[in-house]
Amino acid sequence: MLAVQRVLQSGRFILGEEGQGFEAEYAAHLGGGHVTGVATGTDAIELLLRALDIRSNQAVVLPALAPSAVAAAVRRAGARIVLCDVEEDTLTLCPRALAEQLKGADGIRAVLAVHLYGHPCDWTALEEVCEAHGVFLIEDASQAHGAVWRQKKVGTLGKASVWSFYPTKNLGALGDAGAIWTSEPALAEKLRCLREYGWVKRQISDVPGGINSRLDEIHAAMLRVKLPELARHNERRKKLASKYTEALQNVRPPVVREGCVHAFHQFVVCSGQRDAMLQHLRRHGVPAAVHYPAALHQQAAFACEETFPMAERAVREVLSLPMHPYLSDAAIEAVIRIMEDFQA
Ligand SMILES: *Cc1c(COP(=O)(O)O)cnc(C)c1O
């Protein structure tokens, strides 16, 4: 409340001290680099692709299992979408499938690797494939605030990453908010122009492709309050995840790759009886969910001719159990008991 009051009293609601403060604090949290606050995670993707000069006849690779936001953003940036299958165990972008796609398709400029559910992608392998083909590898860390890949914070593995601070994310604002992180000052400078009509100086649009996508002061102020709590919240998520993993016998629990810290944005199990299990949970008042009910190519807006067997299997089998830092021991034990009662 104090943070909100501070904004109200400042009389400045867009691109003021709170926004700058958050950008600096988030960059420091990530261990350096430059953070540009924008209005949404979807905008962050669009703006980064624009800043990288990805043109309309060029393509961006996306994992077939991902929130629709990523595909909508690539479309808005004007680029083509090329989909790629995911790994069987982690459900993140599969380096082998990616190598095949990059061999076969023309005009691919970038790969957007999503750290799905908060679990890091196989970064080293993906990087190797992308380097061999000369394409940008960028991270979508919108579900992975606080996740770690081999001692390095996710979101700083490459030269740029995108973030959403949608309220339910591990780090969430009071409404829509997003950011782009980059290690390159020139790219950060360009993003600052693009988020505000392409302005280089006030009222002077010299950078083409600018839009209006700014981080509001009130959201930035709230993010500054919540950032110091991220580590503690993620610890709680991790503890809840181990409780689930130890207790649940009738599902495949999420895999955690060696050397990785999972942010457990979602706790996603797999089961061949997913639909019946979901019904059972809902009947008992458990707010379980499915991320995602359809792969991107199975949605009319992003349909393509190819099939992606792992993503297709995942959408039939994935089940997200309640997971948030305020979930009590009693509440998770109740969910576990209801899961144990499930009869196929
Ligand atoms: C939430 C999310 C987005 C979209 O973010 P918005 O802030 O809702 O626009 C993009 N990518 C991933 C992986 C997300 O989880």
The ligand as an SDF file (V2000), in Angstrom:
LIG
                    3D

 15 15  0  0  0  0  0  0  0  0999 V2000
    2.7090  -15.4800  -19.4210 C   0  0  0  0  0  0  0  0  0  0  0  0
    3.5980  -15.7900  -20.5310 C   0  0  0  0  0  0  0  0  0  0  0  0
    3.7320  -14.9400  -21.6320 C   0  0  0  0  0  0  0  0  0  0  0  0
    2.8470  -13.7680  -21.8730 C   0  0  0  0  0  0  0  0  0  0  0  0
    2.9270  -12.8140  -20.9530 O   0  0  0  0  0  0  0  0  0  0  0  0
    1.7780  -11.7010  -20.8020 P   0  0  0  0  0  0  0  0  0  0  0  0
    2.3710  -10.7990  -19.7770 O   0  0  0  0  0  0  0  0  0  0  0  0
    0.5570  -12.4020  -20.3330 O   0  0  0  0  0  0  0  0  0  0  0  0
    1.6030  -11.0530  -22.1190 O   0  0  0  0  0  0  0  0  0  0  0  0
    4.6820  -15.2520  -22.5850 C   0  0  0  0  0  0  0  0  0  0  0  0
    5.4280  -16.3470  -22.4830 N   0  0  0  0  0  0  0  0  0  0  0  0
    5.2990  -17.2100  -21.4600 C   0  0  0  0  0  0  0  0  0  0  0  0
    6.1600  -18.4210  -21.4100 C   0  0  0  0  0  0  0  0  0  0  0  0
    4.3660  -16.9670  -20.4610 C   0  0  0  0  0  0  0  0  0  0  0  0
    4.2430  -17.8510  -19.4720 O   0  0  0  0  0  0  0  0  0  0  0  0
  1  2  1  0
  2  3  1  0
  2 14  2  0
  3  4  1  0
  3 10  2  0
  4  5  1  0
  5  6  1  0
  6  7  2  0
  6  8  1  0
  6  9  1  0
 10 11  1  0
 11 12  2  0
 12 13  1  0
 12 14  1  0
 14 15  1  0
M  END
$$$$
